[in-house]
Amino acid sequence: MGYIYINHNDGSDRGYEVGYHLTKYSHDGKPYNQFYCETRWATPEEAAARVNYLNGGTGDPPTTPVPREQVSESKETILAKQGQG
C-alpha cells in the first residue's frame, strides 16, 4: 500500500487530502475503491512532503531535481549511457 494525495476542493482552506485507496467488496461481491483520508493540507507541497514521509522518505521537499534533459530521454538512451544497451 502506498499513500497518495488528492485535490479535495470543498471550499475549505485544507484542499489536499493525504491517504490511501483500499479495495473493498460490496454485498454482491463486486470490488470498489474507497479513499481513506489520513490528513488534510493547504498546499500541494505540504501534502507531497507528508506523502513522502508516510511512504518511507524524509518528509523534506526534494532538493535535487532531476535535470530536464534526463526526463525527456528514452529508456534506451539511458541504458546505452549506462553501458547496458
C-alpha positions as CSV (number, residue, x, y, z in Angstrom):
1,M,0.0,0.0,0.0
2,G,1.2,3.5,-0.8
3,Y,0.0,6.9,0.3
4,I,-1.1,9.5,-2.2
5,Y,-2.6,13.0,-2.1
6,I,-5.7,14.2,-3.9
7,N,-7.1,17.7,-4.5
8,H,-10.3,17.9,-2.4
9,N,-11.9,21.2,-3.3
10,D,-14.7,21.6,-0.9
11,G,-14.3,25.3,-0.2
12,S,-12.2,24.9,2.9
13,D,-8.6,26.1,3.2
14,R,-7.4,22.4,3.5
15,G,-7.7,21.5,-0.1
16,Y,-5.4,18.4,-0.3
17,E,-6.1,15.1,1.4
18,V,-3.3,12.6,2.1
19,G,-4.5,9.0,2.4
20,Y,-4.7,5.7,0.5
21,H,-7.2,3.7,-1.6
22,L,-8.4,0.4,-0.4
23,T,-10.3,-2.1,-2.5
24,K,-13.5,-3.2,-0.7
25,Y,-16.2,-5.6,-1.8
26,S,-19.9,-4.9,-1.8
27,H,-22.6,-7.3,-0.6
28,D,-22.8,-8.8,-4.1
29,G,-19.0,-9.4,-4.3
30,K,-18.2,-6.6,-6.7
31,P,-15.0,-4.7,-5.9
32,Y,-14.9,-0.9,-5.4
33,N,-12.2,1.6,-4.2
34,Q,-12.6,3.6,-1.1
35,F,-10.3,6.5,-0.2
36,Y,-9.2,6.8,3.5
37,C,-8.0,10.3,4.5
38,E,-5.1,10.4,6.9
39,T,-4.6,14.3,7.0
40,R,-5.6,17.4,5.1
41,W,-3.2,20.1,3.9
42,A,-3.5,23.6,2.5
43,T,-0.9,23.3,-0.3
44,P,0.3,20.5,-2.6
45,E,3.8,21.0,-1.4
46,E,2.8,20.2,2.2
47,A,0.7,17.2,1.1
48,A,3.6,15.9,-1.0
49,A,6.0,16.2,1.9
50,R,3.6,14.2,4.1
51,V,3.2,11.5,1.4
52,N,7.0,11.3,1.1
53,Y,7.3,10.7,4.8
54,L,4.5,8.2,5.0
55,N,6.0,6.2,2.1
56,G,9.4,5.9,3.9
57,G,11.1,9.2,2.9
58,T,12.4,12.0,5.0
59,G,9.4,14.3,4.6
60,D,11.6,17.1,3.3
61,P,10.9,18.7,-0.1
62,P,13.2,17.5,-2.9
63,T,16.4,19.5,-3.0
64,T,18.0,18.0,-6.2
65,P,15.5,18.0,-9.0
66,V,16.1,15.6,-12.0
67,P,17.6,17.6,-14.9
68,R,15.1,18.2,-17.6
69,E,17.3,16.5,-20.3
70,Q,17.2,13.3,-18.3
71,V,13.5,13.4,-18.0
72,S,13.0,13.6,-21.8
73,E,15.5,10.8,-22.6
74,S,14.1,7.5,-23.6
75,K,14.8,4.3,-21.6
76,E,17.0,3.0,-24.4
77,T,19.2,6.2,-24.3
78,I,19.6,6.0,-20.6
79,L,20.5,2.3,-20.7
80,A,23.0,2.9,-23.5
81,K,24.7,5.6,-21.5
82,Q,25.0,3.2,-18.6
83,G,26.5,0.5,-20.9
84,Q,23.6,-1.8,-20.7
85,G,22.1,-1.2,-24.1
